[in-house]
Amino acid sequence: MKVLYTNAAASVEEWLTNAEASLDSSARKIVGLDVEYDKLSGTYFNPKKAAVIQLCVGTDVLVYHICHADERSEKLYDFFYGYRYTFAGFCVAEDRTILSRSKYYVHNVKDIQAIWRDPDNRKRTQGLKDVAGAIIDPIYFEMKDGFGRAEHRMWADPPPLPPKHLEYAARDAYATYEVFRRLDVFERGFFSLFKHPEKKRGGLVKILVL
């Protein structure tokens, strides 16, 4: 992965310009999306807000420390808004609410948790690590190890974020993107096979007996 970590709107907009160029040349306009919060829990008078926004296109990842942004990015607003791109997330309902508190509105969102689950996993509720471990590589089963509540309380700390947090944020964004990209390929492949079944080939079968 190539990761850009920043709190500067100008750097975010440069990353978005490159991402849009890549997406415009792709038939499947998929963006991995994840959000980290400034607190573990919120109240009516002090709700949770976005601390870090992660975006992934291909192997390019943006880790945007938005709670310490130098200024608002209108290009990011335009990037989220509308239906040009498909934003893939995991348990995205709260992420959308959190982003709306920063006046960023994501319309075309797909929730991986509502699309697919590992049929061999008996957990009642599966997380991103369970799905990524089954679809991408078993190493992803360990992607959340060693990152607990103490670490999650640090997302809103002054920059720079520790390397451990940057790795966690980037991995989450990439796993989300790659899981959905593969599910999209599988779904289109099954549909294509159903729509255009191969013709059965006739002919003689020769058996050679030695």
BADODO-146563 format. One line per 4 residues: number of its first residue (from 1); their letters; for each residue x, y, z of N, C-alpha, C, O, CB. Coordinates in steps of 0.2 Angstrom, whole numbers. Glycine has a CB too. Layout:
BEGIN
NUM	A	X,Y,Z,X,Y,Z,X,Y,Z,X,Y,Z,X,Y,Z  ...
***
This chain:
BEGIN
1	MKVL	4,-6,0,0,0,0,4,6,0,10,6,3,-5,0,6  2,11,-3,5,18,-3,0,23,1,-6,24,-1,6,21,-10  2,25,7,-2,28,12,0,36,12,6,37,13,-2,25,19  -5,40,12,-4,47,13,-8,49,20,-14,48,20,-7,51,7
5	YTNA	-4,51,25,-7,53,31,-6,61,31,-1,64,30,-3,50,37  -12,64,32,-11,72,32,-17,75,36,-22,71,37,-11,74,25  -17,81,38,-22,85,41,-23,91,36,-27,96,38,-21,87,48  -20,91,31,-20,97,26,-25,96,21,-24,91,17,-13,99,24
9	AASV	-29,101,20,-34,100,15,-31,100,8,-34,97,3,-39,106,15  -26,104,7,-23,104,0,-20,97,-2,-20,95,-7,-17,109,0  -17,94,3,-14,87,2,-20,82,1,-19,77,-4,-10,84,8  -26,83,4,-32,79,3,-34,79,-4,-36,75,-7,-37,80,8
13	EEWL	-34,86,-6,-37,87,-13,-33,85,-18,-35,82,-24,-38,94,-14  -26,85,-17,-21,82,-22,-22,74,-23,-22,71,-28,-14,83,-20  -23,71,-17,-24,64,-17,-31,62,-20,-31,58,-24,-25,61,-10  -36,66,-19,-43,65,-22,-42,66,-30,-45,62,-34,-48,70,-19
17	TNAE	-38,71,-32,-37,72,-39,-34,66,-43,-37,64,-48,-33,78,-41  -29,63,-40,-26,57,-42,-31,51,-42,-31,47,-46,-20,55,-38  -35,50,-36,-40,45,-36,-45,45,-41,-47,40,-44,-43,45,-29  -47,51,-42,-53,52,-47,-50,50,-54,-54,48,-58,-55,60,-47
21	ASLD	-44,52,-56,-41,50,-62,-41,42,-63,-42,40,-68,-34,53,-63  -39,39,-57,-39,32,-57,-46,29,-58,-47,24,-62,-36,29,-51  -51,32,-55,-58,29,-55,-61,31,-62,-65,26,-64,-62,33,-49  -59,36,-65,-62,38,-71,-60,33,-76,-64,32,-81,-60,45,-73
25	SSAR	-54,30,-76,-52,25,-81,-54,18,-79,-52,13,-83,-44,26,-81  -58,17,-74,-60,11,-71,-67,10,-73,-71,14,-72,-58,9,-64  -69,4,-75,-76,2,-76,-80,2,-69,-86,3,-69,-77,-4,-80  -76,-1,-64,-79,-2,-57,-76,4,-53,-71,3,-51,-78,-9,-54
29	KIVG	-81,8,-51,-78,14,-47,-79,13,-40,-84,16,-37,-82,21,-50  -75,9,-37,-76,7,-30,-71,11,-25,-65,12,-27,-75,0,-29  -73,14,-20,-69,17,-15,-70,14,-8,-76,13,-6,-70,25,-15  -65,11,-5,-65,9,2,-66,15,7,-62,20,6,-59,5,4
33	LDVE	-70,14,12,-72,20,16,-72,17,24,-75,12,25,-78,23,15  -68,21,28,-69,19,35,-68,26,39,-65,31,36,-63,14,37  -71,26,45,-70,32,49,-69,30,56,-72,25,59,-77,36,49  -64,33,59,-62,33,66,-65,39,70,-65,44,67,-55,32,68
37	YDKL	-67,37,76,-71,43,80,-67,46,85,-61,43,87,-77,40,83  -69,52,88,-65,56,93,-66,53,100,-62,55,104,-67,63,92  -71,49,101,-72,46,107,-76,39,107,-79,38,102,-76,51,112  -75,35,112,-78,29,112,-86,29,112,-89,25,109,-75,24,117
41	SGTY	-88,33,116,-96,34,116,-97,41,116,-93,46,118,-98,30,122  -103,43,114,-106,50,114,-112,51,118,-115,46,120,-106,53,107  -114,57,119,-120,59,122,-124,63,118,-122,66,112,-119,62,129  -130,65,119,-134,69,115,-131,76,115,-131,79,109,-141,70,118
45	FNPK	-128,79,120,-125,85,120,-118,85,118,-115,90,116,-125,88,127  -115,79,118,-108,79,116,-107,72,112,-104,67,114,-103,78,122  -110,72,106,-110,66,101,-103,65,99,-98,69,98,-115,67,96  -102,59,96,-96,57,93,-95,61,87,-100,62,83,-95,49,92
49	KAAV	-89,62,85,-87,66,78,-82,62,75,-78,58,78,-86,73,80  -81,64,69,-75,60,65,-68,63,67,-67,69,67,-76,62,57  -64,58,69,-57,60,70,-53,59,64,-48,63,63,-55,56,76  -54,53,61,-50,51,55,-54,48,50,-59,44,51,-44,46,57
53	IQLC	-53,50,44,-57,47,38,-52,43,34,-46,46,32,-60,53,34  -53,37,32,-49,33,28,-52,32,21,-58,29,21,-47,27,32  -49,33,16,-51,31,9,-46,27,6,-40,27,7,-53,38,5  -48,22,2,-44,18,-2,-46,17,-9,-52,15,-10,-43,11,1
57	VGTD	-42,18,-14,-43,16,-21,-37,12,-24,-32,15,-24,-44,23,-25  -39,6,-25,-33,1,-27,-28,0,-21,-31,-2,-16,-29,4,-33  -22,2,-22,-17,1,-16,-15,8,-13,-11,9,-10,-11,-2,-19  -19,13,-15,-18,20,-13,-23,22,-7,-29,21,-8,-18,25,-19
61	VLVY	-20,23,-1,-24,25,5,-23,32,7,-17,34,7,-22,20,10  -28,35,9,-28,42,12,-30,41,19,-36,38,21,-33,47,8  -26,43,24,-28,43,31,-28,51,33,-23,54,34,-23,39,36  -34,53,33,-35,61,34,-37,62,42,-43,60,44,-41,63,30
65	HICH	-33,65,45,-34,67,52,-39,73,52,-36,79,54,-27,69,56  -45,72,51,-50,78,50,-51,82,56,-52,88,55,-56,75,47  -51,79,62,-52,83,68,-47,88,69,-48,92,73,-53,78,74  -41,88,66,-36,93,66,-34,96,59,-29,98,58,-29,89,69
69	ADER	-40,96,55,-39,99,48,-37,106,49,-40,110,53,-45,97,44  -33,108,44,-31,115,44,-37,120,41,-38,125,42,-25,117,40  -41,116,36,-47,120,34,-51,115,31,-50,109,29,-45,125,28  -58,117,29,-62,112,26,-61,111,19,-59,115,15,-70,115,27
73	SEKL	-62,105,16,-61,103,9,-67,102,6,-71,97,7,-57,96,9  -69,107,1,-75,106,-3,-74,101,-8,-79,98,-10,-76,113,-6  -68,99,-10,-67,94,-15,-69,87,-12,-72,83,-15,-60,94,-17  -68,86,-5,-70,80,-2,-77,80,-1,-80,74,-2,-67,80,5
77	YDFF	-80,85,0,-88,86,0,-91,83,-7,-95,79,-7,-90,93,1  -88,86,-12,-90,84,-19,-89,77,-21,-92,73,-24,-87,89,-24  -83,74,-18,-81,67,-19,-86,63,-16,-88,58,-19,-74,66,-16  -88,64,-10,-93,60,-7,-100,60,-10,-104,55,-10,-93,62,1
81	YGYR	-102,66,-12,-109,68,-14,-111,65,-20,-107,65,-25,-110,75,-14  -117,62,-21,-119,59,-27,-118,52,-28,-116,48,-23,-116,63,-33  -118,50,-34,-118,43,-36,-113,41,-41,-113,36,-44,-125,40,-38  -108,45,-42,-102,43,-46,-98,37,-44,-96,33,-48,-98,49,-47
85	YTFA	-97,37,-38,-93,31,-35,-97,27,-30,-102,29,-27,-87,34,-32  -95,21,-29,-98,16,-24,-93,16,-18,-87,14,-19,-99,9,-27  -95,18,-13,-91,18,-6,-93,12,-3,-99,11,-1,-93,25,-2  -88,8,-2,-89,2,2,-86,2,9,-81,4,10,-85,-4,-2
89	GFCV	-91,1,14,-89,1,21,-91,-5,25,-94,-10,22,-92,7,24  -90,-5,31,-92,-10,36,-96,-7,41,-93,-3,45,-86,-15,38  -102,-9,42,-106,-6,48,-107,1,46,-105,5,51,-104,-8,55  -109,3,40,-108,10,38,-113,15,41,-112,21,40,-108,10,31
93	AEDR	-118,13,44,-124,17,46,-121,23,51,-122,29,50,-129,13,50  -117,21,56,-114,26,61,-109,30,57,-109,36,59,-112,22,67  -105,27,53,-100,31,49,-104,37,45,-101,42,45,-96,27,44  -109,35,42,-113,40,38,-115,46,43,-115,52,41,-118,37,34
97	TILS	-118,44,49,-120,49,54,-115,53,56,-115,59,57,-124,45,59  -109,50,58,-103,54,60,-101,59,55,-99,64,57,-97,49,62  -100,56,49,-98,61,43,-103,67,42,-101,72,41,-97,57,37  -109,65,43,-114,71,42,-113,76,47,-115,82,46,-121,68,43
101	RSKY	-111,75,53,-109,80,58,-104,84,56,-103,90,59,-108,76,65  -100,82,52,-94,86,49,-97,89,42,-93,92,38,-88,82,48  -103,89,41,-106,91,34,-103,88,28,-103,91,23,-105,99,34  -102,81,29,-100,77,23,-105,72,22,-107,68,27,-93,74,24
105	YVHN	-108,71,16,-114,67,15,-112,62,10,-111,63,4,-120,71,13  -112,55,12,-111,50,7,-117,47,5,-121,44,10,-106,45,11  -119,46,-1,-125,44,-4,-124,36,-6,-128,32,-3,-127,48,-9  -120,35,-10,-119,28,-13,-115,24,-9,-109,23,-11,-117,29,-20
109	VKDI	-118,21,-4,-114,17,1,-116,10,1,-122,8,1,-114,20,8  -111,5,1,-113,-2,1,-110,-5,8,-104,-4,9,-110,-6,-5  -114,-8,12,-112,-11,18,-110,-18,17,-115,-22,16,-117,-10,24  -104,-20,18,-101,-27,17,-105,-31,22,-106,-37,20,-94,-27,18
113	QAIW	-106,-29,28,-109,-33,33,-116,-36,31,-118,-41,33,-109,-30,39  -119,-32,27,-126,-33,24,-126,-37,18,-131,-40,16,-130,-27,23  -120,-38,15,-120,-41,8,-117,-49,9,-120,-53,5,-115,-38,4  -112,-50,13,-109,-56,14,-107,-58,21,-105,-54,24,-103,-57,9
117	RDPD	-107,-65,22,-104,-67,29,-101,-74,27,-103,-77,23,-109,-68,34  -96,-75,31,-92,-82,30,-97,-87,32,-98,-88,38,-85,-82,34  -98,-92,28,-103,-97,29,-100,-102,34,-104,-106,37,-105,-101,23  -93,-103,35,-90,-107,39,-88,-105,46,-86,-108,50,-84,-110,36
121	NRKR	-90,-98,47,-89,-95,53,-95,-95,57,-100,-92,55,-86,-88,52  -95,-98,63,-101,-98,67,-102,-92,72,-107,-92,76,-100,-104,72  -98,-87,71,-100,-81,75,-106,-78,73,-108,-78,67,-94,-76,74  -110,-76,78,-117,-73,77,-116,-66,73,-119,-65,68,-121,-72,83
125	TQGL	-111,-62,75,-109,-56,72,-102,-56,70,-97,-58,74,-110,-50,77  -101,-55,63,-94,-56,60,-91,-49,59,-95,-44,57,-94,-60,54  -85,-48,60,-82,-41,59,-78,-41,53,-78,-46,49,-77,-39,65  -75,-35,51,-71,-35,45,-65,-40,45,-64,-43,40,-68,-28,45
129	KDVA	-62,-41,51,-57,-46,51,-59,-53,49,-55,-57,46,-53,-46,58  -65,-55,51,-68,-61,49,-69,-62,42,-67,-67,39,-74,-63,53  -72,-57,39,-73,-57,32,-67,-57,27,-66,-60,23,-78,-51,30  -63,-52,29,-56,-51,26,-52,-57,26,-49,-59,21,-52,-45,28
133	GAII	-52,-61,32,-48,-67,33,-51,-72,29,-47,-76,26,-48,-69,40  -57,-73,27,-60,-78,23,-59,-76,16,-58,-81,12,-67,-79,25  -59,-70,14,-59,-68,7,-52,-66,4,-51,-68,-2,-64,-63,6  -48,-63,8,-42,-60,5,-36,-65,7,-33,-68,3,-40,-53,8
137	DPIY	-35,-66,14,-30,-70,16,-31,-71,24,-33,-67,27,-23,-67,15  -29,-77,26,-30,-79,33,-27,-74,38,-28,-74,44,-28,-86,35  -21,-71,36,-18,-66,40,-22,-61,43,-21,-58,48,-12,-63,36  -27,-59,39,-32,-54,41,-36,-55,47,-39,-51,50,-36,-52,35
141	FEMK	-36,-62,49,-40,-64,55,-36,-60,61,-39,-59,66,-40,-71,56  -30,-58,60,-26,-55,66,-25,-48,65,-22,-45,69,-19,-59,66  -29,-45,60,-28,-38,59,-30,-33,65,-27,-27,65,-32,-36,53  -34,-35,69,-36,-31,75,-32,-33,81,-33,-29,87,-43,-32,76
145	DGFG	-28,-38,81,-24,-40,87,-20,-34,90,-17,-31,86,-20,-46,86  -20,-33,97,-16,-29,100,-18,-21,99,-14,-17,101,-9,-29,97  -24,-21,97,-27,-14,96,-34,-13,100,-39,-15,97,-28,-12,89  -33,-11,106,-39,-11,110,-42,-4,112,-41,1,108,-38,-14,117
149	RAEH	-46,-4,117,-49,2,119,-45,8,120,-46,14,119,-54,1,125  -39,7,123,-34,12,125,-32,15,118,-31,21,118,-28,9,129  -30,11,113,-28,14,107,-34,18,103,-32,23,100,-26,8,102  -40,15,104,-45,19,101,-47,25,104,-50,30,101,-52,14,101
153	RMWA	-45,27,110,-46,33,113,-41,38,110,-41,44,112,-45,32,121  -36,36,106,-31,41,104,-32,44,97,-28,48,95,-24,37,104  -37,42,94,-38,45,87,-38,52,87,-36,55,82,-44,42,84  -41,56,92,-41,63,91,-35,66,95,-35,73,95,-48,65,95
157	DPPP	-30,63,97,-24,66,99,-21,70,94,-22,69,88,-19,60,102  -17,75,96,-14,79,92,-9,75,87,-6,70,89,-10,85,95  -9,78,81,-4,74,76,3,75,78,5,80,81,-5,77,69  7,70,75,5,65,71,3,59,75,4,58,81,11,63,67
161	LPPK	-1,54,71,-3,48,74,2,43,75,7,44,71,-9,45,70  3,39,80,8,34,81,8,29,75,3,28,72,7,30,87  14,26,73,14,22,67,9,16,68,6,14,63,21,19,67  8,14,74,3,8,75,-4,10,73,-7,6,70,3,6,83
165	HLEY	-6,16,74,-12,19,72,-13,20,64,-18,18,61,-14,25,76  -7,22,61,-7,23,54,-8,16,51,-12,16,46,-1,27,52  -4,11,53,-5,5,50,-12,2,51,-15,-1,46,0,0,54  -15,3,57,-22,0,58,-27,4,53,-31,0,50,-24,1,65
169	AARD	-26,10,53,-31,14,49,-30,12,41,-35,11,38,-30,21,49  -24,11,39,-23,10,32,-25,3,30,-28,2,25,-15,10,30  -24,-2,35,-26,-9,34,-33,-10,34,-36,-13,29,-23,-13,39  -37,-6,38,-44,-6,38,-47,-4,31,-51,-7,28,-47,-2,43
173	AYAT	-44,2,29,-47,5,22,-45,0,17,-50,-1,12,-43,12,21  -39,-3,16,-38,-7,11,-42,-14,11,-44,-16,6,-30,-9,11  -42,-17,17,-46,-23,18,-54,-22,15,-57,-26,12,-46,-25,25  -56,-16,17,-63,-14,15,-64,-14,8,-68,-17,5,-66,-8,19
177	YEVF	-59,-10,5,-59,-10,-3,-58,-16,-6,-62,-18,-11,-53,-5,-5  -53,-20,-4,-52,-26,-7,-57,-32,-6,-59,-36,-11,-45,-29,-5  -60,-32,-1,-66,-37,1,-71,-35,-4,-74,-40,-7,-68,-37,8  -73,-29,-4,-79,-27,-9,-77,-28,-16,-82,-30,-20,-81,-20,-8
181	RRLD	-71,-26,-18,-69,-27,-25,-70,-35,-27,-72,-36,-33,-62,-25,-26  -68,-39,-23,-68,-46,-24,-75,-49,-24,-77,-53,-29,-64,-50,-19  -79,-46,-20,-86,-48,-20,-90,-46,-26,-94,-49,-29,-90,-45,-13  -88,-40,-28,-91,-37,-34,-89,-42,-40,-93,-43,-45,-89,-30,-35
185	VFER	-83,-44,-41,-81,-48,-46,-85,-55,-46,-87,-57,-51,-73,-50,-46  -85,-58,-40,-89,-64,-39,-96,-63,-41,-99,-68,-45,-89,-66,-32  -99,-58,-39,-106,-57,-41,-107,-56,-48,-112,-59,-51,-109,-51,-37  -103,-52,-51,-104,-51,-59,-102,-58,-62,-105,-59,-68,-99,-46,-61
189	GFFS	-97,-61,-60,-96,-68,-63,-101,-73,-63,-103,-76,-68,-90,-71,-60  -105,-73,-57,-111,-78,-56,-116,-76,-61,-119,-80,-64,-113,-78,-49  -117,-69,-61,-123,-66,-65,-121,-67,-73,-126,-69,-77,-124,-59,-64  -115,-66,-75,-113,-68,-82,-114,-75,-84,-116,-76,-89,-106,-65,-83
193	LFKH	-112,-79,-79,-113,-87,-81,-120,-88,-81,-122,-92,-86,-110,-91,-75  -125,-85,-77,-132,-87,-77,-135,-84,-84,-139,-87,-87,-135,-84,-71  -132,-78,-86,-135,-74,-92,-132,-77,-98,-136,-77,-103,-133,-67,-91  -126,-80,-98,-123,-82,-104,-120,-89,-103,-114,-90,-103,-118,-78,-107
197	PEKK	-124,-94,-102,-122,-101,-100,-118,-104,-106,-120,-103,-112,-127,-106,-98  -113,-107,-105,-109,-110,-110,-113,-116,-113,-116,-120,-110,-102,-113,-107  -112,-116,-120,-116,-122,-123,-112,-128,-122,-106,-129,-122,-116,-120,-131  -116,-133,-121,-113,-140,-120,-110,-142,-126,-113,-142,-132,-119,-145,-117
201	RGGL	-104,-145,-125,-100,-147,-131,-101,-155,-132,-100,-159,-127,-93,-146,-130  -103,-157,-138,-104,-164,-139,-98,-167,-142,-93,-163,-143,-110,-165,-144  -98,-173,-143,-92,-176,-146,-91,-183,-143,-93,-185,-138,-86,-172,-146  -86,-187,-146,-85,-193,-144,-79,-193,-139,-75,-188,-139,-83,-198,-150
205	VKIL	-79,-197,-134,-74,-197,-129,-70,-204,-131,-72,-209,-131,-77,-197,-122  -63,-203,-132,-59,-208,-133,-56,-210,-127,-53,-206,-123,-54,-206,-139  -56,-217,-126,-53,-220,-120,-47,-224,-122,-48,-229,-126,-58,-224,-115  -41,-223,-120,-35,-227,-121,-34,-231,-116,-32,-229,-110,-29,-222,-123
209	VL	-34,-238,-117,-32,-243,-112,-25,-246,-113,-24,-248,-119,-37,-248,-112  -21,-245,-108,-14,-248,-109,-14,-255,-106,-8,-258,-106,-9,-243,-106
***
